[in-house]
């Protein structure tokens, strides 16, 4: 790759930022048709369903989707292929905590007719027709596991991490055809399009299911980095290694595996979580420096043994209010979620939640919505008061929660 001149690096740094301010996401902003209804899709990873709930207010259930209607076919394929079977069982017994991982991420199409789902245990992405529940298309990813996705701002493309192949595929959301791909660090995880659609950010988190969790063994976790690519050519334009930035401020014992992240509305500042840390860090994009570190309270009941923390997580899930004044943090292993003032970084009430796994923002922007994977429910926390307002039951082990659209009168596929 040709060298990037310093002046160009500065301009790239200014442009390569993400807006995750949320009620307006890539999937939900693509259409304003009166025939569609805004909803939230909740992926129930262990039972292979997605609950569809109201995007505001009481979060009442709208319908449910079976995201593995082809389970028998996929299992026959896996059982007939020794290598696929080995990886399937490895996923079950490591990152799956003894369970199969049937849905990681999902986005609805701009027309609200389909939902596109990444399925880790089946190493693929599928498009499911919301009217019939049938599969429109299927894309097997490279390697043996599919992970986090991101939809482009216009809703026409979806990027998916192939975590065992160190690759991100970019697909046409309507047809499933691959438009391009790019190489990443070890175990690509989060993918994010910038709001202008020009760049994709990928966060590689390394090996999170080994028992070498003491800081002394951190070097064994792999090549963890943020890779930024041009979203048209899929060529790399920048790599950010947080190891160097952490060492520069004396945090040599911190992991450099960037987990969930969110940018400020003006796209100048990144807030991100890292493996093993109960808190988050603030990163100034223009100066390329970590500017603040916020340690959040520990739960006295949480084991100090790092090997007991799921997939190297301590806190996993962060979102921001639309006005940029509040952060919402899911304290996964500490069993709480809290709203944090962005100016002071002071946390509010610690709302008891059971293994909260993700944090997003309600459709009206008034609440943070977290998935309680340990209680099989989602919970809304008011940004203004910092307190819980409602919890609603969903399926087994909810993880990702995404805003999207369905037809106005939709209550579930006709075949369900």
N, C-alpha and C positions, 0 to 999 in steps of 0.2 A: 504493500500500500504506500502511495506517495506520502512524504512528510507533510504534516499540516502546519502551516505557518502560525506563529504565536497570535498574530492579529486574528487569523481565521479561528483559532481555538477559542478566543474570547467571544467571537460572535456565535460560534457553535454553543458555547456554554450558556450564553444568554438565551439561545433559542431552544436548547434541549431540555426543557422543563415540562412538567406535567401538570395538568389541572385535574385534581380528583376532588372537586368540591361538590360534588355529587348530585343534587337532584337532577342535573342535566348530564347524563352520561352518553357515551357514543351510541348505545343501543336505543336510548330513549329520546335523543334529540333528533334522530333521523327522520321523524315524521310527526306531524301535528294533526293527523287525520282524526276527525270527529268520530270515525267508526272504530277507533281503538281506545283501549283503556290502559292506563298506566298501572303496573303491578310490581311486586317483588317476586323474583324466583329464588327459592331456598333449596339448595342442593343437599339432599339427604344421602350422604356418601355411602353409608353401610347398607342401606336397603334399596338403593337404586331408584329413587324417586325424586321428583322435585315438587315441592309444594308451591303453589301460586297464591300469594296473599295480597291484600290491599296494601298500597304503598304509603298510606297515611293513616292517621287516626287509630282505630282499634286493631289494625293489621289482620282483619278477619280473613278466613280462608276463602279463596275464590274457586280453586280446583287443584287437581293433582295430576302429574304426568309420570308414567312409567318410562324411565330413560334407558331401560335395558329390555325392550320388547324382543330383541334377538338373542337373549341370554342363552337359550339352548344351542343355537347355532354357534355362538362364540365359544361356549364351553366345549362343544364337540371339536372345534378347531384347536383349542388349547390342549385338550387331552390327547389329541393325535400328534402333537408336536412337542417333543421332550424339552427343547429349549424354552418354548413359550410357557410350558407347564412349570418349569423351574422358576422363571421370573414371576409368573402368576402367584405361586406359593410364597416366593420371597416377599412380594408386596404384601400379601396377607399377613405374614409373620413378622414384618418389620414396620414399615410406615403405617400399615393398616391395623396395627395393634390386635392382630388375630382376626381381622375382618377383611372382606374384599372391599376395594375402593371403586365404586361404580359411578360416582359423579364428583368431579372436582370443581368445574367451572361451567358457566352457561350464560349465553346472551341470546335475546330474541332478535329476529330479523327486522329490518326497517318496516316491513309491511305487517308485522305482528302475526304472521301466519305460521312461523316455525320458531323453534328454539334450538340453538346449537350447543352441544354438550361435549366436554372432554371427559373421557372415562379412563382413569388410570389403569385399572386391572385389565381392561381390554385393549389398552395401548392404541386408542383411536379417538376420533372426533366424529360425532354423528349430528345430523340435522333431523329433528323430529317434527312432523306435521302436527300442529296443535289441534286441528280439527279431527284427525283420524287416529293419532298416536303412532302412525307408521313412520318408518325411517325414509327420509328423502334421499340422503346420501351418506356415505361413510368414508372416512379418510384414515387409514392406518398410519400412525406416526412412525418415524424412524426409531429403532430401538424397541423398548419394551414397556414404556410407561408414558402416558400423557398427563400434563399437569395444568398449571394456571394458563388462562387465556386473556386476551384483551381485544376489544372491538375498536375499529377505527372510528373517528368522529362522525363520518358519514354512514356508518353502520354497514358498509359493503365488504369489509375485510375482517378477518379474525386471525390473530396470532396465537399459536399454541406452543408451549414448551414440550419438547420430547426429552424428558429428563435423563434418561439413560444414554442418549445419543449426543448430548451437549449441542442440541440443535433447536432452533425455533422455525416452525413452518408458518407461512402466511397464506391463508386460504381465501378464496372467493366465498363469502358467506352464503350466497344463493346456490352455488353449484358444488362446492367442496373442492374445486380445482385449485391445486397449488399455484400461487402466483410468484412465490420466491421462498428462500430460506436463508438462514445465516447461522454461523457458528457462535457459541457462547463459552462461558466458563463452565466449570463442573456443576452439573445438576441445575440447569436453568429452571427458574421458578416464576417469579412475577414478570408479566409483560405489560407495558404501558405505552400507548400512543400519545404523543404530544397533541395538544388540542387543535393545532393547525394541520395535523395529519402528516407532518413532514418527517418525523422521527419515531423510532420505537426504542424504548428502554427495556433492557432485560437484566434482571438480577439473578445471578447464579449463587446458590447457597451451599454448594459442596455436599459432602457426605454427612447427612444429619442422623443416620441410624446406626452409627458405630458407637461403641462404648468408650472411645478415647476422648472423653469430654473434659478432662482437666486442661486448663490453659497450656500446660507444658506440651500437650499433644496436639495443639491447635493446628500445627503445620500439616498434620495428616489428613485434614478435612478437605483438602483439594484446592483448586484454583477458583476462588470466589471473587467475583468482580461484577461491575455494572458494565454492560456492553450497549452502546448506543449506535444504531444504524440508520441510514437513510431509508425511509419507508417506501421509496420508489425503486431504488437500485438494490437495496438490502446489503449495501456495502458499509463496513464499519467506519464510523467517523470519530469515535472517541471511546476510551476505556477508562473507567474510574475504579481504582483499587483503594477501598477504604482502609486497608491495612496501613498504607502510608499516612493517611490523614489521621487515623487513630494514634499511631505511634508519635506523630508530631505534637500531640497534646498530652502525651504521657499515658495513653490508654493501651499499653502493650498487652495487657491480659484480656482485652475485649476481643470478641469474635468479630471478624470483618464480613460475616455472612449477612447481607442486607435482606431483611424479611419484608413484611408489608411497609409501604411508604405512602406519603401524601404530600402534595405541594401546596404552597400558599396560593391564594387566588391571583396574585400578581406574578406568579411563577418564578419568584426569586429565591425561594427557600424550600428546602426539602426536610421533612421530618420522617425519620425511619427507625425501625426496630432492628436489633441484631440478635443472633442466637444467644441464649443463656442470660440475657439482661432484662431485669425488671425496670423498664423505663424506655426512653427513646433519645435520639440525638437530633440536633438541628444542624443543617448543612447549607451554607451560602453558596449558591451555584456560581455566581460571578467570580468570587474570590477563590472558589474551589477549596473551602476550608470548613471544618466542623466548628461551629460557633458556640453552641451550648449543649450540655448534657443534662438530662433530667432523670434522676433515679426516683422511681415511684415506690410506695410502701411494699414491703414483703408481707405475705400472709404467714403468720407463725406456724400454721399447720402444713405449709408446703415443705416437703423434704428438701434438705440441703444437698442431697445426692443428685448431681446433675444427670446421671444415667437414668433417673426415673422421670425426667422431663420429656414429654412427647416430642420426638423429632427435633431435639435440641431447642425447642421453644421455651421461653419463659413467658414473654408477652408476645402475642401474635394477633394483630388487628389494630388498625389505626385509620381514622377518618377525620374530616374537618368540616365545621359548619360552613354554609355557603358564604357567609360574610368574612370568613377567615379568623374570627375571634376566638373560636374554641376548637380544641382537639378532643377526640374521643378515643380512648385506649382500652383495648381488651387485654386484661391481665390474665392470660390463659391458665398458667399453672398456679396462679395465686387466687383464682376463682373470684375475680371482681372485674367490673368495668367502671371507668371513671371519666368524667369530663374535665379537661385541663384548660385553664386560661392561657391563651397563646402568648400574651404579653409577659405575664409573670411566671408561667409554667407551673402555677400552683394548681394542684388537683382539687376536685370537689369531693362530694361523698363517694365512698367506695361501695358501689352497688353490688351486693352479693349475686354472682352468676356462676354457673357450673361449667367450667372449662370453656369460656368464651373463645371462639375460634376465628371470628371475623368481625369487622365493624364497617358499616356503611352509613348512608344518610337517607332518611325518609324522603318521599317524593316532594313534600312541601318544605323540606329543609329544616324542620323544627326539631327533629329528633335524630339521635344516633340509634341505629338498629344493630344489635349484636346477635350472633348465633351462639346459643348455649349448647355445645355439642355433648356436654355431660348430662343435660336435662332434657334433650330433644325438644327444645323450644327456641323461639326468637323473642328478644326483649327490646323494647324501645326505651331510651333514656332521653329525657328532655334536655336540650342544650341550655335552655335558660336557667333551669333549676338544678341540673345535674342529677336528677332523681328519676327512677323508674316510673313509667306511666302504664305500661301494659306488657304482658307476656302471653304468647299464644303457642299452643303445641304444634309441632311438626313431626317429620319422620325421624328415622334412626340416624343419629350423628350428623346434624346439620353443620355445614361448613360455609361455603361461599354463599353470599346473598347479593343479588344483582337487580337493579331496576331494569324494567323492560316493558313491553306492551303485548297485549292479547286483544283479539276482537272484543268489541264492547260487551256483547252478551255471552261471552265464553265462560263455561263452568267446568270444562274438562273435555278430553277427547271423546268422540262418540263411541269408541270401542271400549272405553274404560267403564 
